[in-house]
Every structure is written in structure tokens, then in C-alpha cells.
Amino acid sequence: MLKTDAVEEPASDRLVRQRIRNRIIENLELAASFELQQDYESRVPFITAFEVLEGWNDWLRADPRRELPHAVLTIDEVAALGPVHVCIEEATIELRQYEFPTMEQAQGLPKWSALRDQSAVALAVLSQRGRMSEDVEEE
């Protein structure tokens, strides 16, 4: 094993937030597309539809409108993410009628369709600035 003296510095708060922004965009892409959801399920057959919802909760634990906008999320972006959060909560409740819900079952639910639609709106807003660097702090 090769030993080096190089010590990796921890990522700054700014860089971490940029990475989280990118993960939010990825989650919106999945939530906004029934086709991508079905493809995901076919590639990872042991998942349930809850995985789409949990992906959101990995990066945003509360309604994003409760947080102040910061450099990686503008006021408009935060405003666009708020309704997605509401749809996530509502879809979670509606999806509980199934023990191990498939994407097909989820996609047949009204709240899941609302989630898809709101995710597409938010994705369009965040796509105006797009993804940020994973390695370098951006202005």
C-alpha cells in the first residue's frame, strides 16, 4: 500500500451546498419523469416507489421555504422547491396504502402525478442556472 503525506482538506460549506444542489436537481429529474422512474426500477428491482421520495429527504429534510435563500439557491429556486416538498409529503401518505409499492402503482395515484408536475416546474427553474461544480466553489 502506498503511503502519502497528503491530507485531503474537508469540503467547505459552500462546496457541500453546491453538491447538495446537484443532488436536488438529480432527484427532480427522476421525480419529473415516469419513464426515468420505470427505468430506475428495472435496473434496481429491489427498490420500491418510496425510493423516489426518500431521495428528496436525503437532501431536504424540511420545507425549503423555511430556509433563507443562499448563493446556491436563489429566492425563485427556493419558491419552486416548496410545492415539490408539499407533494412529497402528500405522495408519501397516499403511497402508504401499498406495502411495497411499484412505480406502476405509484404512477396511478393522483398525488404522484402532482409530484411529477411540480418537479418538472422546479426542475425548469433550477435548470436556468444548472448544476454547480462538485470541486470548485462558484460565485
N, C-alpha and C positions, 0 to 999 in steps of 0.2 A: 504494500500500500504506500502510495506516495504521500509524504507529509509536506505540507506547505505552511508558511508563516502567515499567509494571507488570511485576514479576518474579514468576513463579509459584514458590512455595516447594515443595521436594520433599516428597513424602508421608512421614509418619512411619513408623517400623517397625510401629507398631500399625495404622495405616491400611492399609498394604500387607498385613499379615496378615489383616485383615478382608476385603480384596478377594480374597485367595487362598482364604479360607474360602468365599466366594461362588462362586468358580470350582470348588472341590471339590464343592459342592452341585450345581452345574450338571452336572458330569461324572457324579456319582452318578445324577442324574435320567436322563441318557442311558443309562448302563450298566444301570440297573434296568428299562429298558423296551425290549423288542424292537420295539414299534411306533414309538417315537421313533427308534430306530436305523434302521429301514427308511425312515422319513420323511426322516431326515437324508441317507441315501444317495440317495434320489430327488431331493432338492434339490441335492445336491453329488455328481453321479455319478462324478467322477474320484477320489473317496476310496476307500480300502479299509477293511475292518473294523479294521485296525491303528490307525486314527484314534481309535477309542474308547479304546484302550489308551494311545495317546500323549497323549491329553487328560489322563489321570491323571498321567503322567510330567512333564507341563508344570508341575504344581503340587506334586507329592510325588515326590521322587527316590528316597527310601529308605522303608523300613517306618516309618510314622508312630509306631509304638510305641517306637521308639528315641529319639524326641524327647520332651522333657519337655512336658507339657501347659502351655498358657499361656492367657491370657484369652480368646482367640478359639476355642480348642478345649479342652473340658473333658476330664477323665480318661475319662469314659464315651464321649465322641466319639472320642478317640484309640483307645480299645479297640475301638470299632466299625469304625474305618477299617483296623485291622490286617488282619483277614481279607480285606478287599477287596484290599489290596496283594498278599497271597498269591495270590488268584485272578487278579489282573492278571498276575503272573509266570507262573503255570501256563497261563493262556489264551494268553499270548504264545508259549510253547513249542508248545502244541497247534496254534495257528494257523499256525505256520511250514510246515505241510505244503502250504499254498497260496501261490503266488507273489503273487497279487493277490486276496486273499480278499474275497468279497462278504459282506454281512450275513447272507444266507441260509445260506451255508456256515458262517460263524461260529456262527450261532444253532443249528446242528445239532450242535455239539460239546458234550460234557459239561462241560468247564471253562467254556465261555461261559455255560451255564445256571447254573453255580455262581456265576459273576461277577454275573449278573443278580440272583440271590437274595441274595447278600451285600451287593450295592449297595443293594438295597431295604431291608435291615435297617439299614445305616449311614445311609441317607437318612432313615429314620424317626427315628433317634437325633438326627441333626443338625437335623432339622426341628422338634424340640421348641423350640430357641432360634431357628432360622431364619436367614435371611440377615442380614448386618450392613450398616451404612451404607457406601457407597463413598466418602463425602466427609467424614464426621464421625466422630471417634473415639468409640466406645461403651464403656461400662463393662462 
